[in-house]
Amino acid sequence: MKFKNIAITAILLGATTIAQAQLKPYTGNALPDTAIATTPANVPTSHQEPAKAADSEVDFGQIHGDFMSDFQTYQADTIINAVVPPQKMGSNNYMNLLYYRGKLTAGVRFEAYYPALQGYDQRYSGVGMVYRFANYKFDDLEITAGNFYEQFGSGMALRTYWDWNLGYDNSIDGFRAKYTGIRGTTIKGLIGRQRFYFDKGPGLVRGIDGEIDVKRLLNLKDYTTTLTIGGSFVSKFQKDDDPLLKLPENVGLWSGRAALTGGRVGLQAEYTYKINDPSASNRYLYHYGEALLLGATYTGKGLGVSLQVKHLNNMNFRSDRGAILPQDLMINYLPAITPQVSYRLPTLYPYATQINGEIGFQGEINYKIKPTNTKILLNVSLVNNIDTNRYQKNDSANYPIPGYQSAGLVSDFKSFGKDQFYRNINLEVNQKISNKFKVVLSYYYIMLNNNFLFLTLSEKPEKVHS
C-alpha cells in the first residue's frame, strides 16, 4: 500500500496535463518511476532489502488521471448590454481518476464549479463526485455498476453522453450488462436513474438492446456483403403524483434498425415508436410518437455521395415528464441531419432538432479532381415542419378539468409541411498548394426560422439569413 501512495502523489503533481502511473513493487535499488521530485516520509528508501524473487511480485494495477480547469473573468460591454455578474470570475473544474487491474476497471470524476461559467446552467453549483463506476469483464460477459454511458443504435431509443463544452451530462447511475457469447451477437441490458446536475432524476430507466451481424453469425467468410440488424426496448417509470391528470407511470419505446453494406453501396434504416407520453414538452398530449431515419451512401474512385431523410413526431422522451429545458434528463438522442462545419462563421447559426415534429433531407457530394488534387464538397440540407392534422380526444377520464382537452398536432408519413425551419447550401473548394499551404474557398447560404428556433431576441421574429 505504500507504493500506492507514491502513485497517487505522482498523479496529483502531474495533473496539469495527463498523469499516468503504474504501481510497481519496490525492488530496493531505486524508487519507482512514479516517485517524482518529492518522496513522502513513508516511502521505502534504497537501503532496504531487495525483493527475494521476481515471481513474488504483486501486480497492484495502474492508475491514470487527468485534470482540467476553465477560468473566465467578466467585464461590462455596453455595446451588447452585457452586465457583469455578482462574481466577476467563473471556474469549471474536472478531475478523472481511473484504476486498471486485469479485467477490472474502476474510476471516479470530481467536478467543481466556483461558480459555473456564464453560459452554463447555474444549477451546476458547488463540488462533488458526480461519476463513479466499477467494470469487470469476464470472457463473454461485461458488468458495470455505478455511472455509465450507453447508446442503442443511432441513439433515437437511448443515448447518454458527457460533453463538458455544452455542459451536458445525462449519465445513468445503476447497473449494465453486456453479453457477446453468441458469435456475431451483442446483447445489452441496463437499469438506473439519470444524472440531474448534482442529483438524480425522479424516473427509473430500463432498457435492453440486441444486435446481430448476420455474416459473422452464419460464418459467411466468402461474402463481401454485410447485414446488421438490431432492436431495442426502453421504458421509464415515474410515479403519477398529478392531482388532476391521469398520467401513465410506465412509458415504453421500441426501435428496429438494419444496415446493409455491399461493395460501394451502403443502406441504413431505423424506425422508433413510443407509446403515449404526455409531458410538459408536448403540452400533455396523449398520443404516440414515432421517428424514421433513412440513409444511403456511395463511394467510388474520387467520389463520395451520401443521402439522409428523417421524419419525427412527438419524440420527446425524458425520465421526468415535467422537464422542459433541452439539456434536462433526455433519454434518447434525435440526430440533426445538418452538416458538420469546420470554420467559425457557420457555427454562429446552429440548428437544433425540433423534438415535437420535423421532416428533413440532407445530401452531400465529395469529389476529388485527380490531376490537381482539388477537393470539391457540395452539401444541401433542408428541414420543414411536418404535415400535420389536428388530433382531438375528449377523454374525461384522463382530463377531468373542464375545457381541458387532449388536443395536439400529429402526423403520418406525408409530404413536407409549409413552414421552413432550416436551409443550408454549402459549396467548398479545397486546393493544396504545398506541404505547408492550402487554400479553402467556401460559400454558405443559411436560413433559420426565428419563429420556431428563437436564435435572436428580435421583437418581430423572422427568418435569419447568412
PyMOL commands that set and color helices and strands:
alter all, ss='L'
color gray80, all
select helices_A, chain A and resi 2-13+54-56+214-217+344-347+450-453
alter helices_A, ss='H'
color red, helices_A
select strands_A, chain A and resi 18-22+62-73+89-101+104-113+126-137+141-148+151-152+158-159+162-163+168-169+172-179+185-196+199-200+204-213+226-237+250-262+265-274+289-300+303-313+357-369+374-391+408-432+438-449+463-465
alter strands_A, ss='S'
color yellow, strands_A
deselect
rebuild
show_as cartoon
